[in-house]
Amino acid sequence: MGERKPKRADARRNEKALLDAAAAVFVASGVDAPVRDIAAKAGVGMGTIYRHFPTRADLVIAVFRHQVDACTEAGPALLAASESPYAALARWIDLFVDFLVTKHGLAGALQSDNAGFESLHAYFLDRLVPVCAELLDAAAAAGEIRAEVPPLDLMRGVGNLCIGADDPRYDARRMVKVLVAGLRCGTMGA
């Protein structure tokens, strides 16, 4: 058993590297990007990817969960490290946008697996809504934003602004920045 633990740690690191590479490729090229592009970005052979993720749906689901987990962990870390709660919220929303762009095409990759899609959606909500709420509450408590913004409403608004992200003439990030700037209080105490 003692010999397996290092392999498991290595396997976890390798899987994380694969998922990070796949996420970056998905952001740039969509979930239908060739596996060889992901392999090249990760610095591994295609066989390694298929050994970890036998189907594209397996890979897409793993990237989805990996990014949800990364966004979940980033919220408190950003709150602790940023100059203000609003700055932490804005940075977290940038990560959330990356995630949303990556998940574009998820339904197609899962095809008719409605149960799989529903469980991923529940995972997404259960993990990310509380993090967004924590960031919004901190920024509101600091007097930086209006207090009445529900986290799910903000996340849906960001998601709706990201829908057109595949059009090179549309800058989803710029529109999301406008939305996030609109959370700010007009005057302190307003």
N, C-alpha and C positions, 0 to 999 in steps of 0.2 A: 504493500500500500504506500509506503514512504516514497517509492520511486514514481508513482503516478501523480503525486501532488505537483511537482515541478512541471510535468507535461500539461496538467490541467491549467496551471497558471500561464504557461506558454500558449496553450490553445486559446485561453481567454484573451490574452493579449493579441494573438493573431486574428481572432474573430473580431475584436474591437477595431484592429487596423483595417480589416476587410470591410466592416460596416462603415467606418469613417470614409474609406475610399469610395464605397458604393454610394454613400450619401452625397459626397462631392460630385460624383459623376451624374447622379440623378438630378442634382440641382442644375448642373450645366446642360444635361442632355435628355432628362426625363427618365422615367422608370423603364423605358424600352431600350435604353442604351445597351450597346453590345457588352457582353460579359468580358470580352477581351480588353475593353477599355477599363473596366473595374479592376481586372487582374493587373493590368499595366500600372494603374494608379497605386494599387496596393503592393506592387512589387512581388507578386506571386504568380504561379501558373493557374490556368483556368481550372485544372483538376482540383486544386486546393479550394477554389470557390465552390465547385460542385460537390466536393466532399462535405463541406460545411452546410451548403444550401442546395439541395438536389434540384429544386425548381426555382424559377424566377419568383413565383409567389412566396416561396420560403424566404428568399433574399429580401424581397420588398417588405414583407412582414417584419423580418428581423431589423431592417433599417428603420422602419416605422417605430418599433418598440425602443430601439437604441436611441433614436432622436427624442422620443417622449421622455425617456429616462434622463437624457442629457439636459433637456429643457427643465425638467423637474429639479435636477441637482443644481442647475445654474441659477435659479431664482434666489435662493438664500445666499449663495456665494456672491452674487452680484450685489445683493442688498448689503452684505457685510463689507464689500470692497469698494463700492462706488461712493462718489462724493456726495450724492444725495439719493433719496429713494426714487425720485423722478428719473434720474440718470440710470439707476438700476432697472427701472421699468422699461425705459426706452431701449436699453441694451438687450433686455430679455425679449422684448417684442421683435428686435432684429433676429434673434435666434429662432423665435417662433415663426417668423416669415421664412427663414431658411427651411424650417421643418415643413411648413405648408407647401412651399414650392416643391420640395422633395416628394411629398405625398401625392402631388398631382399625378393622376393616372393610377392611383392605388386600386380603385374599384375595377378598372380594366385588367390589372395584373391579377387580381383575385378572381376574375370572371364572375361566376355565379355563386361564389361562396359567401352568401349573405350572412350566415352565422359567424364566419370568420371576420367579416367586415364589421358586424355589430359588436363583436367582442373587442375588436381593436378600437372602435369608437368609444366604447365604455371605458376602456383602459386610458384612452386619451383624455376623456372628461374627468375621470377619477383622479388622475395624476396632475393634470395641468390647470384645471380650474382653481384648486386651492392655492397653487403657486401664484397664479395671476392675482387672486384675491389678496394674498399676503403682500404682494408688491403694490397693488392699488391702495390697500389699507395704510401701508407705510407712507406712501406719497400723500395720501389724503390727511393723515395725522400730522405730517410735516407742513401742511397748508400749501402744497405744491399743485394739487389737482382737486377737482370737485369730488366730493365724497359719494355722490349718488350713482357712480358708474358701476353696474354689475359686471363682474369678471367675464361671464359667458357672453354678455352683449359686446364687450370689447373684443373678445376673441372671435366672435362671429363677424364683427365689423372688419377686423384685420383679414379674416378668411375671405370675406367677400371682395375685399380690395385686391387680394392675391389671385383671384380667378383668372384675370387676363394676363398673368405673368408670362405666358408663352408668346405673347405678341411683343416683338422687339421694340415696337413703337410705344409700348405702355410701360411705365416705370412704377411697378407696384410698390417698391420701397419708398419712393417719393410720396406716393399717396398715403402710405401707412404713416410716414413721418408727419404728414399734415393731420391725420386722425389723432395721433398721439399728442401732437402739439395742441390740438383742440381740447384735450383733457385739462390743460393748465387753467388755473383760476385766472379770471380777467384781472382781478385785483385781489390781493391777499385779504382774506376774510369775506370774499364774495360768496 
